[in-house]
Amino acid sequence: MEDLLIGQTLAFAADPFAEGPEAARHVSRGAVLVRDGKIAVTGDAVTLRAAHPDARVHDYGEALISAGFIDAHMHYPQTGIIASWGKRLIDWLNTYTFPEEMRFSDPAYAAEVAGRYFDLALANGTTTMASYCTIHPESVDAFFTAARERGLRAFAGKTCMDRNAPDGLRDTAQSAYDDSKRLLEKWHGVDRLSYVITPRFSPTSTPAQLEALGTLWSEKPTCLMQTHLSEQHDEIEWVRSLFPDARDYLDTYERFLLLGPGAVFGHAIHLTERERDRLYEVGASLVHCPTSNTFIGSGLFDMAGLMAQGQRIGLATDTGGGSSFSMLRTMAAAYEVAQLRHVALHPAQLWWLATQGSARALRIEDRVGNLMPGMEADIVVIDLASTPAIAQRATRAGDIWEALFPTIMMGDDRAVRAVWVGGKPVAPAERT
């Protein structure tokens, strides 16, 4: 059976950072035909409805139909501590993160939090996510089990730490390699799941552990590798003290074979020129986490400069250092951070970052992140008049961007009218 989704549609034929807003393809009364879990055809509603009279019709009126959001960097174990008060990065880890992550040795607790996280993410229109788990293999099993039950495309890995962490949250170089390899072989490529090799960051891994994980990545190059890079100045100084022979922060990964096309670096705010050039040269990905960067006072990501250089950049909530599960709120924060750097990001650029940009960062842009034929049917339907404040602003709009921007800046889960995953409607239930 085919499903025909009708409403305004938004897709991208190119990168709006390179081509401008004209890279977007907006149809004011468009339609998306879904068949066998994929987008079969897109076009205008009248034509597709006539061509497919037996399809089940889902008419969303003036709502916007888009590819689902992709959260390229988050920590599902921090779901319960989101919006914890008043700490910088290292204090935040010690005060909130590490005590909470200790609890994930309990499979039942891990499963409970994983289910809660996915319900919150889906309610906000996020259909693909890349998560750090904890050092406990049980936390990885819980995440992937919950994602598989919901039919999601999801990325995750066991977080590896063998120093500068409390008792109960440290593994070893050997156990990090062994556990990661076993989990990788168990989950990578199962349905829509992908394993990611995951050293937390250089300060919590000895050179021996980084070397072991670099070896594993060399053995399993189809996986991604995710970690953190240059989030705060005091973190960078800490790295310098721990790796006195390294040229810079990036070199603490590069020297252990943890730099390459599948590397995904969260934050990347305070980069040196060598780091920027080397990241571009190897085709690594950077992930902007704006609500986190402002919440814990990390700094202002150089979106314009890095995009001008041709870097591969995604967008992320960084739950729970980030202060929202919503990619709408994350887009708004990205806009605000760019404004502080005297750059006004266009709504087309913000939307692209949360969909196709994040898909590129995770190297799945040929599968998700765009409303095009052949793509997996992960779709979000956005009400562009979800609250009175947004509605009164949207009525003044002269084009799609003026109509969409108020939802980017003021929208929340109330704007998410429907979510489709793998061609099937899921929570939240369709709202009328």
Beta strands, then each sheet from edge to edge (+ up, - down):
strand 1: 3-12
strand 2: 24-35
strand 3: 38-44
strand 4: 56-67
strand 5: 69-75
strand 6: 126-132
strand 7: 153-157
strand 8: 159-160
strand 9: 193-199
strand 10: 224-229
strand 11: 263-267
strand 12: 285-288
strand 13: 312-315
strand 14: 379-382
strand 15: 416-421
strand 16: 424-426
sheet 1: 3+ 2- 1+ 4+ 14- 15+ 16-
sheet 2: 5+ 6+ 7+ 9+ 8+
sheet 3: 5+ 6+ 7+ 9+ 10+ 11+ 12+ 13+
end
